[in-house]
Every structure is written in structure tokens, then in C-alpha cells.
Amino acid sequence: MNPLQELLIQIEEKELWQEDLVLERNEYLNRNGKIDSNLYLVLSGSLRIYYLDEKEEHTIRFGYQNSFFGALDSFIKDQPSAYNIQALKKAELKVVSKDEFMDLVNSSRENQLLWQDLLGELVFQQMEREIDLLTSSPQERYRRVFKRSPQLFQEIPNKYIAAYLRMTPETFSRIKKS
């Protein structure tokens, strides 16, 4: 069993979920500039985490069924997030607060190691993404992401995957067809 599954089982067993939340399509879970130190489990639907600069949106990550995510910058530092989290499809979520979650993590050495493993996996995923964006052709980025996350292509609309891969929707469509 992976670290996330083990922590989720404990959250369920200890009844730490604080609420169920439903977001309609295009509704925001969080906007940049706001503190959101909760973590979320996506039961259904899909969401995106993106950064908005003066020129465009930069999609950072997606959440879809069985994803555990949040505004990690806000979660870790208890400061306003630089990111927006928006539902791409109607989404059902479970919510656990930072306090409840960190009490669980700190309740045993085993849980601390599970959390450390989970964070390490997140760092590794981000490093892979950075390497893809810096060194790979659009075709290679597409292949690598498809291999890593085939569910992404079933859950997320193509225009958002194209943005995530840093290519135009037209280039994405052409690569997908070939």
C-alpha cells in the first residue's frame, strides 16, 4: 500500500474528515491571495491548480478522482496562496484541516515517515515535470505525461492538458492524433 492510501485509511478510521464539499463547474475552491490550509480528497470530478501572471494562466497540477491535494504553499507556510484552484467539472471533495492532519502525522513515527514519503514523491513529480518542460520536445512531453498519468487524459479537457504541457491546443491535437 502506498503512503497516501495508508494516511487516507487512518483519516477515515479516525473520522477526521470535517466536511463534504461540492463545487460546480468553473467554481473556485481557492483564489490566489487567500489562505487555505486544508487538504482535499477528490471523490469525483476534476480540478486544476494554476498560477496567473500578467499574460497568461500556468497550469501547475490537476486533481481528479482519488487525488489528495491542496494549496500546498498555503498549507506549508500558513500564508496566502499564489495559486488558484478551480473545478473543471462538478467536483465532490472531502476536507481535512491542517491541524487535524498534522496531529495525525505527528501521532507516530510511522505516520511521519508516510508524510515524508508523500512529500518526497510530490517533489520527485515536480522535478520530472520541470525536466520535461526544460528539455523535452512537445511530442516527448506528451508521451511522458501519458505514460505517467493516463487517467489525466480521461478526466481533464484537452485545452487544460495542452496548457499544462506548455503547448497550444492545436499542437496538442496534432500530437494526440499521431
C-alpha positions as MATLAB code, in Angstrom:
seq = 'MNPLQELLIQIEEKELWQEDLVLERNEYLNRNGKIDSNLYLVLSGSLRIYYLDEKEEHTIRFGYQNSFFGALDSFIKDQPSAYNIQALKKAELKVVSKDEFMDLVNSSRENQLLWQDLLGELVFQQMEREIDLLTSSPQERYRRVFKRSPQLFQEIPNKYIAAYLRMTPETFSRIKKS';
ca = [
       0.000    0.000    0.000;
       1.321    3.477   -0.818;
       1.798    6.219    1.806;
      -1.240    8.181    0.658;
      -3.560    5.190    0.932;
      -2.276    4.439    4.424;
      -2.871    8.017    5.591;
      -6.321    8.137    3.975;
      -7.336    4.930    5.769;
      -6.312    6.471    9.077;
      -8.177    9.713    8.323;
     -11.283    7.634    7.612;
     -10.864    5.411   10.680;
     -10.326    8.387   12.995;
     -13.201   10.283   11.339;
     -11.062   13.339   10.641;
     -12.975   14.450    7.531;
     -14.549   17.724    8.542;
     -16.948   18.262    5.685;
     -18.043   17.181    2.259;
     -17.870   19.887   -0.355;
     -19.419   20.167   -3.816;
     -18.023   22.574   -6.399;
     -19.877   23.313   -9.605;
     -18.023   23.523  -12.910;
     -15.763   26.634  -13.016;
     -16.301   27.337   -9.302;
     -13.201   28.198   -7.295;
     -12.049   26.279   -4.262;
      -9.376   28.898   -3.596;
      -8.098   32.057   -5.239;
      -4.601   33.461   -5.049;
      -4.103   35.792   -2.115;
      -6.241   33.697    0.240;
      -5.048   31.320    2.941;
      -6.282   27.751    2.523;
      -4.538   25.303    4.795;
      -6.971   22.425    4.250;
      -6.223   19.277    2.308;
      -8.788   17.720   -0.010;
      -9.622   14.290   -1.349;
     -11.367   14.372   -4.726;
     -14.219   11.865   -4.754;
     -15.403   12.794   -8.248;
     -14.916   15.476  -10.869;
     -11.731   17.332  -11.714;
      -9.888   20.489  -10.679;
      -6.843   22.413  -11.729;
      -4.302   24.387   -9.775;
      -2.909   27.296  -11.741;
      -0.813   30.416  -11.387;
      -1.904   33.614  -13.116;
       0.655   36.163  -14.231;
       0.098   39.350  -16.209;
      -0.024   37.499  -19.533;
      -1.465   34.011  -19.027;
      -2.525   31.156  -16.791;
       0.053   28.489  -15.962;
      -1.492   25.151  -15.038;
       0.592   23.509  -12.324;
      -1.333   20.401  -11.321;
      -4.640   18.588  -11.660;
      -6.867   16.867   -9.153;
      -9.264   14.109  -10.147;
     -10.848   11.060   -8.548;
      -8.749    9.778   -5.628;
      -6.331   12.725   -5.777;
      -5.237   14.256   -2.481;
      -4.217   17.871   -2.898;
      -4.450   21.431   -1.736;
      -2.770   24.804   -1.990;
       0.486   23.412   -0.629;
       2.194   26.789   -0.416;
      -0.570   27.978    1.905;
      -0.723   24.643    3.758;
       3.007   24.580    4.495;
       3.584   28.252    5.322;
       0.150   29.362    6.609;
       0.344   32.280    4.187;
      -1.858   33.374    1.307;
      -1.554   31.080   -1.688;
      -0.104   32.201   -5.004;
      -2.402   29.715   -6.777;
      -5.995   29.400   -7.895;
      -7.867   26.106   -7.596;
     -10.826   25.781   -9.953;
     -13.273   22.958  -10.706;
     -13.117   21.880  -14.350;
     -16.077   19.547  -13.849;
     -18.509   19.343  -10.968;
     -16.395   18.028   -8.103;
     -17.149   16.313   -4.820;
     -14.457   16.651   -2.159;
     -13.757   15.624    1.401;
     -11.959   18.179    3.595;
      -9.442   17.679    6.394;
      -7.927   20.634    8.225;
      -4.202   21.140    8.573;
      -4.440   20.874   12.362;
      -6.258   17.534   12.264;
      -3.998   16.177    9.540;
      -0.756   17.254   11.212;
      -1.947   15.840   14.560;
      -2.377   12.519   12.737;
       1.060   12.809   11.090;
       2.720   13.657   14.410;
       0.924   10.915   16.318;
       3.547    8.306   15.373;
       6.964    7.936   13.782;
       5.381    5.685   11.143;
       2.955    8.450   10.123;
       5.786   10.987    9.990;
       7.631    8.677    7.587;
       4.479    8.232    5.475;
       4.110   12.035    5.221;
       7.801   12.383    4.391;
       7.435    9.741    1.648;
       4.367   11.511    0.281;
       6.144   14.880    0.162;
       9.191   13.239   -1.405;
       7.008   11.780   -4.154;
       5.500   15.216   -4.795;
       8.964   16.763   -5.098;
      10.033   13.988   -7.460;
       6.936   14.526   -9.641;
       7.639   18.264   -9.834;
      11.267   17.615  -10.767;
      10.159   15.264  -13.564;
       7.758   17.926  -14.819;
      10.480   20.587  -14.781;
      12.833   18.342  -16.738;
      10.056   17.670  -19.261;
       9.349   21.356  -19.721;
      13.001   22.355  -19.982;
      14.425   19.606  -22.161;
      11.731   17.665  -23.995;
      10.015   18.250  -27.312;
       6.232   18.643  -27.231;
       5.861   15.059  -28.514;
       8.108   13.697  -25.769;
       6.287   15.723  -23.073;
       3.000   14.281  -24.286;
       4.343   10.691  -24.250;
       5.933   11.008  -20.823;
       2.834   12.511  -19.197;
       0.581    9.940  -20.894;
       2.795    7.147  -19.554;
       2.863    8.616  -16.017;
      -0.804    9.640  -15.795;
      -3.084    8.006  -18.380;
      -6.137    8.866  -16.222;
      -5.371   12.543  -16.812;
      -6.367   12.150  -20.466;
      -9.744   10.675  -19.463;
     -10.570   13.217  -16.776;
      -9.227   16.589  -17.954;
     -10.323   18.603  -21.026;
      -7.674   18.770  -23.757;
      -7.185   22.543  -23.614;
      -6.053   22.297  -19.988;
      -3.719   19.380  -20.685;
      -2.229   21.414  -23.547;
      -1.648   24.345  -21.168;
      -0.104   22.008  -18.596;
       2.248   20.667  -21.283;
       3.066   24.239  -22.379;
       1.822   23.861  -25.937;
      -1.009   25.290  -27.992;
      -4.267   23.333  -28.242;
      -3.542   22.900  -31.967;
      -0.126   21.331  -31.316;
      -1.654   19.120  -28.634;
      -4.396   17.968  -31.026;
      -1.885   17.207  -33.778;
       0.323   15.183  -31.413;
      -2.646   13.319  -29.969;
      -3.766   12.264  -33.460;
      -0.332   10.971  -34.464;
];
